[in-house]
Amino acid sequence: MKKIKILALFAFLSFMSCDNYLDINDSPNNATKADITPDLALAAAQTSSYANVTTSMNFLGNLFMNNWGYDVNAFAVTNPAEFSYAIDNNFYAAIWNTPMRSTANLSNIINTSFPNYENHIAIAKVCKAYYFQILVDMYGDIPYSQAHLGVADITPAYDGAKSVYRDLYAQLEDAINLIDNSPSAKAVGAEDAVFGGDMAKWKQFANTLKLRLLMRQVDLAEAGTDSETTTYVADKFVALAGSTFLNSDATLNPGYSDIRTDTRNPFWNIMYAADNTTVSGFYRQYKASKRNADNLNSTSDPRRGRLFTLIGGNVVGVLQGDNSVVNGGTAPATLSSFGPGVLIGPSQDAYMMSYAESLLLQAEAVHRGYLAGSAQSLFDAAITASCTQLGTTTAPATYIGSINGTPGKGYGSGTYAQKIEAIMYQKNIALQGTSNVLEVFIEYTRTGLIDSVPGSILPATQANRPRRLLYPTSEYTSNSANVPAQGNVFATGSFWYAY
């Protein structure tokens, strides 16, 4: 198994995460990045960015997608920003701040001067592309080409979102080339907390991220308003034909354990106290939403008892913005909490990309005519993979057969557009357990389906959810001369937004 010594991991993580700041008074007795070979830095670099994916990104995605609500029987909820859309420059700022800073550790590996670490460099390029795609999707233009230069440039210029996307794709291609054409490269082993040094898996992951980059642009390409993107997407899909995509989950586990709270899986860590038995305020605050519960119950989805606890055989949810009955609302007295397929234990794997997501990306690409294959087969396989991931005890075949007759939820019926809607629906179910549900929010925004997701019953300050987030206050404080005008984030998305 791909385990490393946990204390060594967090020792590296502690000092590597401070890199590229103005720490100029370094002791000559302390190790610096110039002393650290990529194999020693890799696990910490992989891990330092991830906790934010399964916490801030996961929480916002589930709330914006109306998958979760608040336990209004135990918490006084007025009208939080996730419901009212009253966002500001401090709203979920960690989605920017954490990856923008911690990916400097990946840049250090990519720019290493130590020879024969091409495999490690390739892994760092793939991981960096993973995080920077999220930043472009959620903010638009970002610092990129001048980022992570440390004291050489503490106020990096912003790059255009499209140009960053183009370079991310090129970096993924370069990563594959390094893996394929570096005969003297040192082997990667247990220091790789994702695939344990299986470079074939890293090529699959790179190809799948290339597919995700392209799929994010297909609506713009098909709109006919950006001929450059139309040509670019078509050409890249021709080159991508025949590639091998992820055929298993891409999970991160550097040796999560309950030795200390900071060595536990980050999602588990935020849900349970140090004794791994007492639930935290986060666990008690978030429950299934009524919309989510109704979808899971009405289709007899075999994943419902793994995603949430069942009450009388069903998921019981709360309307976003509702009150408890005693306060004039309609919320049931007992609501479904997170289920055993979501919270497994302190050492559970963390998901960067699930096999189900890979299959659904392929299904949409086939459906739209960009890749060859059977979209129905890929769609069905994705549901099966999701059930396997969550540990369902009921075989998914019956559910797959019945759901395919429901337009917008199954692929076997409905219009062209409803089949895309079905892919998105299943992506939301598959990713809402242990993956990054912010990815689903981005996908719904990209396809124009985001406004089909009902909002809170409370008054909102805007007519719809934002298409992007506002640049955080930290940028206006430290890099104000370079922060571009962002426009109306409720009306326009990143460069690929076509609606």
Secondary structure, DSSP 8 states (H G I E B T S, - for coil): -----HHHHHHHHHHHTTTTSS-----TTS--GGG--HHHHHHHHHHHTTHHIIIIIHHHHHHHTT-EEE-TTTS-----HHHH----TTTTTHHHHHHHHHTHHHHHHHT--STT-HHHHHHHHHHHHHHHHHHHHHHSSEE-TTTT-GGG-SS--EE-HHHHHHHHHHHHHHHHHHHHS-TT-----TT-TTTTT-HHHHHHHHHHHHHHHHHTTHHHHHHTS-HHHHHHHHHHHHHHTT-----S-EEE-S---SSSGGGS-HHHHHHB-TTSSSB-HHHHHEEEBHHHHHHHHHTT-TTHHHHB--BTTB---B-TT--BGGGT--B-SS---B-TTT---TT--EEEE-HHHHHHHHHHHHHTTSS-S-HHHHHHHHHHHHHHHHT-SS-THHHHHHHTTSBTTBTTSS-HHHHHHHHHHHHHHHHTTTS-THHHHHHHHHHT-GGGS---SS--SSSS--SS----HHHHHHSTTT------TTT--STT---
